[in-house]
Amino acid sequence: MSEKKSSSAGEERLAEVDEVAIRLRVEALEEGGFLATSPDVPGLVAEGRSVTEAVEIAQALGRKIVESCLDHGDPLPPVFVKAEREPQDFVVPVSIR
């Protein structure tokens, strides 16, 4: 389902996004915590105390990047412009402590 956004000039724009999976690279930091970046979303850098927190922050930041692009009329990163919905495999962290 697409979402309509209104610009300040009153025009309606059609958002090409409802939900998209992005790749994240999460690495442990020497000083503790984890850093998440995305090869799919330039500028996405999130830090958290755990892998889960870093991923959650990255998800929220991804949403903010999309909102900013739509609000300012900037092009969306290509990963957010998908024509087809194909099944996807995911690897998700599960805490054991």
Secondary structure, DSSP 8 states (H G I E B T S, - for coil): --EEEE-TTS-EEEE--S------EEEE-TTSSEEEE-SSSTT-EEEESSHHHHHHHHHHHHHHHHHHHHHHT----GGG--S--------------
